[in-house]
Amino acid sequence: MLGGIIRCCYQTDFSGCYLVFVEFLFWGVCYYTGWIVCKVCTIGKYPKQPLSLKGMANSYTSTRSWLSLIGLIFIVLVIVVLVFLT
């Protein structure tokens, strides 16, 4: 994976770096944010435990996608609320 990131970053148009950043943001940051939001909203019942980084690389499940989407929606809502409050 690290080799792929390095290869992407040395492309002339840097589009590979953009894709790596988006993948990190959506699958990394949004997944864990969604996991926390779901854990709080269901009072600790769902989901059982977060995927590790190793497990996340090998797992493309619907639960992972839903948690990432919930995290993205939560982050966007927080940003919108902060913009309208200032």
N, C-alpha and C positions, 0 to 999 in steps of 0.2 A: 504494500500500500504506500509506504513512504517513497519507494522508487517511482510509483505512478505520480505522486504529488510533485516530486522534484522534476520529472519529465514534463508534466503539465506546466509548471511554472517557468520553464525555459523555452516555451513556445514563443514565437515572435509576437503574437497578438494577445497573449495573456488570457485567452478565453478559458483555458484549462484552470487557471487560478480562480476565475469567477465560478466555475462549476464546483470546484472543491469547496469554496467558501459557502456557496448555496447549500451544498450537501451537508457540510458541517453545521450550518445554521439550522437547517430543517431537521435533520436526523439527530443532531447532537443537542442543540439548545432547546428546540421545540419539543423533542421527545421527553426530555426530563421535566420541562415545564408542564407539559400535558400530564405526565405521570403524577406530579405533585398536585395539580388541580383536580384530577380524578380521585386521587387518594383523599383529598380534603372533602370533596363533594360527596363521596360515598362513605365517609367516616371510616376510612381505612380498609374497606372490604375489597375494592377493585382498584387497580391491578395488584397482584400478589407481591411481586418484586420487580424492580427495573432490570432491564437487560444490561449485561456488562458490555464494555466496548467490543470484546471479542465475540460475544453472543450477538450483538447488534450487527456486526459485519456479516454474519452468516444467516441472519434471520430477516426475511421480508414478509412479515405476517400482517394480517389486517389490523391486529391490535396495535402493532408498532405504527402503522399508518394513521390509525385513528388518534392515538395518543399524540403523535406529532402534529396532526391537524388541530386538535384541541389546544395544544400548546401555542401554535401559531395564532389561532383565533384569540386566545387569552392575551398574548403579547400585543397584538394589533389593538385590541380593546383598551389595554392599559395605555398604550401610546395615544390613542384617540382621546381618552379621558384626560390624560395629562396635557394634551394640546389645548383642549377646550377649557381646562381649568386655569390655564395661564394667560 
